[in-house]
Amino acid sequence: MAATHDSTLKRMKLRYAGTCRSCATALGAGTTAVYDRSAKNVLCLGCAAPPVPASVEPASPDPPAGLTPPVGTAPTQSRAAWVDTPGTPVARVAAPAVVRGTAGASARREHERRKGRRKNRIRTEHPHLGGLILALSDDPQSTKAWAVGARGEELLARQLDTLAGAGVLLLHDRRIPPTRANIDHLAVTPTGVYVIDAKRYRGRPHLRVDGGLRRPRTEKLLVGSRDCTPLVAGVQHQVDLVHAELTKAGHGDVPVHAMLCFVQADWPLIGGSVTVAGVDVVWPRKAVSLLVRAGPVDVAMAGAVHRSLAGVFPVA
């Protein structure tokens, strides 16, 4: 949680690499962050605001609505010093730290649940041979798929987490209330919010276009021979949910993008990324290059959007 003792906090470019004490984000040397002199540790900008240290808080020439400046203070005093009409200092309450979540956590739990249920069933049905049966047999594909999916989310998160110093705020493995469905990754970037679905499929992703002059044109997303077109509709639905929630929170003008990232697929050395119905289909490094592009969303707006999304979509 961000410290409330503003006099001990200083916004600066780090001379040495560090780790945010709140969200454990790696902060490279040269990254702009907030240094806590008393605790001798650092906070990333997302966890440090609000409150913003008084030393870097923008001057407020006019008092907030309903407040008056303390006697003897200059008109440009920061908002931290404004008092209410009776003269009582305005309390500054630190916003709770945003919990980014652990990539693949819910998929890991589901894999272990299914694996444990099978193990208990076999031992119950075969009290004498259960151990031998388990040793000679394997989990069904429907169970192993959860572990494969979890690993794909973890591998992608490892690359996304390197963007902490590039103005990208992340949320991993977020539940969509009131369902048990989840969003793999949410990235708040200078160009808007990205809803990212991670998949660990084998084969080469490519787009197949059917139809044309005499028949309706249709697009199919294939990975090898596997039809992955339904994944496009799935991530589009998640985008609609995220946009609706941002609109409720007053951030409806922030763009929301859709991305499918195939981890460890057979991507070509040159090119390969496609866009299907507005959904970017990419590999991890390509995803990183898209997320760090310059855009209109500033640091303050990104922090507000990040906190809103974390509140609406809890850790799965």
Number of C-alpha atoms within 10 A of each C-alpha: 15 26 21 17 12 15 13 17 26 18 20 13 14 17 11 10 12 19 15 21 15 19 17 14 21 18 24 20 13 13 21 19 23 26 21 19 12 10 10 9 14 25 27 28 23 27 28 26 20 20 18 22 21 20 14 12 13 13 14 14 12 15 17 13 7 8 17 16 22 17 8 6 10 10 13 13 19 19 20 18 16 22 20 16 12 8 13 10 15 13 11 12 11 15 16 12 17 20 19 23 18 18 25 27 20 21 22 16 14 15 22 16 13 17 16 11 11 16 16 13 12 15 16 12 10 13 10 10 13 16 13 11 14 14 9 7 8 11 14 11 8 10 17 15 15 20 17 17 20 24 21 23 27 19 17 28 21 12 13 20 18 15 21 19 19 17 24 25 28 25 27 26 25 27 18 18 12 7 7 10 14 20 22 29 25 26 22 25 30 23 21 21 28 22 24 26 24 27 22 19 20 16 16 18 26 19 18 11 11 11 10 9 6 6 8 8 10 10 13 16 22 16 20 15 12 13 13 16 15 10 15 22 14 13 20 18 13 20 23 15 13 23 20 13 17 21 13 10 14 11 16 14 10 20 16 20 22 25 24 24 24 25 23 17 18 16 19 10 6 6 9 16 17 16 16 17 11 12 20 20 24 24 23 19 13 15 21 18 9 14 22 15 12 13 11 11 19 14 17 13 16 23 23 17 23 23 20 18 20 21 12 16 20 18 21 21
